Amino acid sequence: MIPIRCLSCGKPVSAYFDEYNRRVADGEKSKDVLDDLGLTRYCCRRMLISHVQTWE
């Protein structure tokens, strides 16, 4: 369960989570996916990169 907003700056990040996971699973580099999604702040980027799925 990913937080709806970035904990540091408050930007909504949950809307990008599914697309990020799908594209990374398809073999794209995380950096390229995050750049395409428009996530430029390192605080928002870490929300997606460091997320660990705890629910199935």
Backbone torsions as a table, in degrees:
resi	resn	phi	psi	omega
1	MET	NA	111.2	-177.8
2	ILE	-89.4	142.1	176.4
3	PRO	-60.9	149.0	-178.9
4	ILE	-68.6	-39.9	-178.5
5	ARG	-120.4	156.5	174.5
6	CYS	-62.5	135.4	-177.4
7	LEU	-70.5	-23.1	-177.7
8	SER	-90.5	-50.2	-173.1
9	CYS	-108.7	-16.3	177.3
10	GLY	89.4	4.2	179.1
11	LYS	-71.6	137.2	177.1
12	PRO	-63.7	126.2	-179.2
13	VAL	-122.6	-14.5	-175.6
14	SER	-67.0	-24.2	179.9
15	ALA	-67.5	-22.1	-177.8
16	TYR	-92.9	-10.2	-169.9
17	PHE	-62.4	-48.7	-177.3
18	ASP	-64.4	-44.5	179.9
19	GLU	-66.1	-40.2	177.9
20	TYR	-59.0	-50.0	-179.3
21	ASN	-62.1	-41.5	-179.2
22	ARG	-63.5	-46.4	-176.7
23	ARG	-70.0	-37.1	177.3
24	VAL	-68.2	-38.2	177.4
25	ALA	-65.5	-28.0	177.7
26	ASP	-79.8	-4.2	173.7
27	GLY	108.7	2.2	177.7
28	GLU	-75.7	153.8	177.4
29	LYS	-75.1	142.8	-179.1
30	SER	-57.1	-42.2	-178.3
31	LYS	-59.8	-44.8	-178.9
32	ASP	-65.8	-40.2	179.7
33	VAL	-65.1	-46.4	-179.5
34	LEU	-63.9	-37.9	176.4
35	ASP	-63.8	-43.8	179.2
36	ASP	-64.2	-35.2	-179.7
37	LEU	-76.4	-11.6	178.4
38	GLY	86.6	16.5	177.6
39	LEU	-90.3	99.7	-175.4
40	THR	-103.0	-22.4	-179.7
41	ARG	-77.9	136.0	-177.6
42	TYR	-65.9	-27.2	179.6
43	CYS	-68.4	-38.2	178.6
44	CYS	-73.0	-37.6	-179.8
45	ARG	-63.0	-40.5	-178.7
46	ARG	-68.1	-25.4	178.2
47	MET	-62.2	-37.9	-179.7
48	LEU	-85.4	-40.8	-176.6
49	ILE	-66.3	-40.9	-172.9
50	SER	-94.3	3.7	-178.1
51	HIS	-69.4	135.1	176.0
52	VAL	-117.3	123.4	-178.7
53	GLN	-69.9	120.7	-179.1
54	THR	-107.2	-17.1	178.0
55	TRP	-113.2	149.6	176.5
56	GLU	-111.1	NA	NA
